[in-house]
Amino acid sequence: METISKSAAKQFILTKQGLLGKYRFKGKEGAYHYVRQAGCIQFDPVDACGKNAELTLQSRVKGFTKQMLADLLYKDRLLVDYSDKELAIWPSEDWPYFASYRERSRAHGESFSGISELEEQAISYIRENGPVSSDTLPINGTIFWHSSMHWSGNWHKDSQAARSVLEQLYTDGVLLIHHKNGSRKFYDLAENYFDQALLEAPDPCGDEMAFLQWRVLRRIGAVGLLWNRRSDAWLGIQMTTEQREQVFEALEEEGEIVPVQVEGIRFPLYLLREDLPLMQAVQAGEIDTKARLEFLAPLDPMLWDRKLIEALWDYRYSWEIYTPADKRKFGYYVLPMLYGEDLIGRIEAVNDRRTGTLIVRGLWFEDSVKAGKKVMKAIEKAVERLAVFNDCEAILWETK
């Protein structure tokens, strides 16, 4: 097993992520290619200065705009909103791989009396009237919706049943999200947007273990380097510790992943076999290491394993959005700041849509960072880009 330095590990991850040196990803095509590389990016509806998926792409894709992601999802249909790592966005071409997930969803739905009749009503209405939201689908009653695709409860006169039926059909793969209006989702039939060949494609994974291997490979590729440990990087994958051990053992035996030992880190880290040339280029000093300053999204793929980030960067990040205000150390929606190969601090920026102003409410540096003129200039330019990204005409620094 090869031993590499922490600096090499960081350069490898950042170069693969497109966060070091010149921009590797450009425009809408670049945004699509990054999502394909990552496998999925997490969706979160909170929009303090851009939603999580948008901020993930904004930090990597030169010239990226929010409309590009909307077009890839709802116009080009190259990407799809669906479950993966929690709520996520991933390439539509991966649809066949989630066949077993959709089968489990249908099995759950079929176990509840009366659901199939409501689904038929919803499908018939959508086929005749087009995209609907839970407010416009004329199905009354209440279904108490639970996680993991469970249903229970009795019918009552309100709109809860409409939302639940739409969510069930969406999880079954019968419906897609047609578009979103703010946080409100509008659904339409998947058959109207995906070719039958894609919808009916056989599951490429022969069994559940093959599906787990595919998903673990995908997550390793999303981060760049991951260890075989309990981690938030595996969220959304239902597997036990024993299964994870089996998956890693099989992938290593098949040569699909390669272990490396990072100086100062006890556990080996794994990279994809296809990324070996990049690791070799890093080791040979053949990569572009010119520093850029970028703000990372709270659920950025690079940050999926917070313990790994702390081990490599000596940087501790906690998303405090659900922390009571009086217990927050930093702020409601704080973004890590990356400069070159270092995580140097964090920033809280808020889009005040009423005044068209991007307000910088907080700026914090790591204790080891000396924020000189060069660093501050880089931050100011990044803030200007973030303001343009959010269509803000002014910037207000409350920290100065």
Secondary structure by P-SEA (a helix, b strand, c coil): cccccaaaaaaaaaaaaccccccccccaaaaaaaaaaacbbbbbcccccccaaaaaaaaccccccaaaaaaacccccccccccccccccccccccccaaaaaaaaaaaaacccaaaaaaaaaaaaaaacccccccccccbbbbbccccbbbbbbbcccaaaaaaaaaaaaaacccccccccccbbbbccccccccccccccccccccaaaaaaaaaaaaaaaccccccccccccccccccaaaaaaaaaaaaaaccbbbbbcccccbbbbbcccaaaaaaaaaaccccccbbbbbbcccccccccaaaaaaaccbbbbbcccccccccccccbbbbbbccccccbbbbbbbcccccccccccccccccccccaaaaaaaaaaaaaaaaaacccccccccc
